[in-house]
Structure formats: C-alpha cells, structure tokens
C-alpha cells in the first residue's frame, strides 16, 4: 500500500502534471492579454483598493452569504498555511534559491488560473433550499460539463485532503512549534485546538468568515512585521538575495555555491511544485470559499482570486525566502539537508530577534489554525454537495474529532496521502478548465 501511494504521489507531482498546471496558466494569461501585468491597477483597485472606497466589500446584507473580503480571507486562510513558512524553506533546501524564482513564475501564471476558477465558480453556483450558495469546482464540473462523476471524484479528494493536509498536518505543526518554543504539551494544544475549531465550525459559514476576516490580517501583520525587521537589519544583503534567486534559477550554484548535482530542471520542478502547493492555483479548492461571496459579477471575484495568489506567493513566500537568504543561515556546504524547514526559518529570525523561535511559533500557530478553519469550509461544502445537510453535519463532527489526534500524533504517512489527494483534486479541475475555458470573460472585455 505504501509503495502504491508513493507511485501515485510521484505521478501527481511529476514534471508532466506540472506542465499541465503551467500550460493552463499560460493559456488563460495569454487569452487575457497578460491581465495581471497590463491591468495591474484595475485588479488592485477592484480588490484591496475597494476596501477603502466601498463598504459593501466588507459586509453584506444577505443572510446566508459573506462579503467579498470575507470570502477572500477564508480562501487566503486556507492557502496561507505553514507551507508559506516551512514550505519555502524546504524549496530552498531542495532546489536551491533559484526555486523561488520558479515559484514566482508559477504564481504569475496561476493568477489567471485562479481567476478562471473563480469566474466559473460564481457563474455556475446556485442556492439551496435554505438560501445558501452552493458553488465550487465540483459545481461547474456538474452543471457546466454535465459530468457528475468527475465532480464526485473531486469532492472525495477534497474531503480527504481536508482531513489530512487541512487539519491533522496543520495541527501537528502547530503543536510541535508550541512544544519546542514554549514547552507546551501537545495534549493541551490538542484540547484547546479542538475546542476552538468546534466553536468556529458550529457557527456555520458566517462565523468562519468572521473569524478569518480578523485572523488573516493579524497573522499577516505579525509575521510580516517580524520578517521586515529582520530584512531591515540585513538590508545590505537584500539585493544580493534577489540576484541569487534569479541567477540560480538558470545557473544553479553560480551565485551561492550550490550543491553538486543540481540542475536547472530540478530547481524548476521544485519551485513550480512548491508554488502550486502554496497558492493552490489549479487545485480548485479555494473556489468553494469564493463562491460564498455576495458578489454579482464573476469578473470581480475572479480578480479577488488574482489578489489571493499575489498575497500568498508574491508577498509572503518571497519575504520568507529573503529572510532565510539574507540572515546567512542558508549554507549548502554545511549539510543543511538534515535541518527541517521550521528549524531553518527559526534560525533566520533568531539572528536578529532574541525570541525569534517563539515569534515563529506564534506565527505558525496562527497560520496553521487559519488553514484548519479555511479547509473546514472546503470540506464542509463538498460534503454538503454530496450528502446535503446530513452530510455536512457528519463532516463537521469528524473534522472536529480529528483535530486532537492531529496535534498529538506524528502524521507520517498521512502527510503523503493528503498531499496526494491534494494533487489529485487538480486532475478533474484542470480537465474542467480545459473544456470550460472558452466561457471565461475577462475584465477588460466585460468593461467594453
């Protein structure tokens, strides 16, 4: 069974599948006229800028819907996980600093992939008998492609990934961080986390959105403030770090010493895979949260999808990479492969901040909890799609129950299984995007 799982995992995250991801992004980027670049001001003002111009993006009068900003925060809560901290460190350790450049490339292309997903999510969503929006990748597979079995496959993979990658793996990272930094027992962390998750989930989508709306800005400010302080203290090395990431993307080892045997292909594969893993563009998961928005035009929510990828990879992942590089803790010649990503990032913060490890533990706590809450929305909505209200209720109980063992147990094979399910979600989603791509309307065309 383990060998079969290894093979499936290797296929899901193989170079061929990564090419499929990139090809999808290239298609929508070209068809949109390179919208993220050519209309950067438009999508920025329609998303982040609207928070200062229009109150309706921050709250809604619809009883069963959430605001555009709340749906954005819920989706971002799921993507802004421990992968933005430890995942970036792992990418650098595996593929060298050049992997970060390829993370940027996959994120840039993923912006329009996420736009397309959210556009279709809003277009094909519908309201159930209780007046709540039902939307997501499974819905546009069902109602757009008329392919119910493809939607069911996606839903089961999404539910499985939510139990593992969305809950247990995040809980374990949270508990380990608190145990290492503050000597808090994982049992206590598990009890507290289970209670907190139960409280949030039992309040429904409205409470989930309200929590993520507050949690995401707080955790982002906490983490980015500490990171910017580290960068300010090592500001003379920032230019070198950017040059290192770009140069090593094409000539591994040229700037930073590198590691024997590294190739451009290895660096590219690592960067693209980690980029997709971080921002989830092409997986179809975040569409479920965006589909709960009270937005009327699909183009608007599509641009919130662009903003999601920008915040996740272009800002948070880049800042993490810079902190690791400028702090001097990255040294390929010193056997860094034996160090885990959390330890490496913690050492980077500790070079400047006396309690760097504790601050990183707090950041990991917030990031992990936000991911648990965000993924609960994904799983609960897919469970409701498959089994109605009873299916959603059963899912919530199982999800809450799994929080405690996730904190106190080492995930082991659960990590690879959930990572595999996470990637398997992409196959039906990319197929749906391929056939429904002709229906996408881009903002500049809509405006005209």
Secondary structure, DSSP 8 states (H G I E B T S, - for coil): -HHHHHHHHHHHTSHHHHHHHHHHHHHHHHHTTSHHHHTHHHHHHHTTTHHHH-GGGT----TT-B-HHHHHHHHHHHHSSGGGTHHHHHHHHHH-THHHHHHHHHHHHHHHHHHHHHHHHHHH-EE-TTS-EE-SHHHIIIIIS--HHHHHHHHHHHHHHHHIIIIIHHHHHHHHHHHHHH---HHHHHHHHHHHHHHHHTTHHHHHHHHHHHHHHHHHHHHHHHHHHHHHHTGGGHHHHHHHHHHHHHSTTTTT---TT--HHHHHHHHHHHHHHHH-TTT--THHHHTTB--S-HHHHHHHHHHHHIIIIIIIIHHHHHHHHHTT---GGG-GGGS-HHHHHHHHHHTT-TTHHHHHHHHHHHHHHHHHHHHHHHHHHHHHHHHHHHHHHHHHHHHHHHHHHHHHS--THHHHHHHHHHHHHHHHHHHHHHHHGGG---HHHHH-
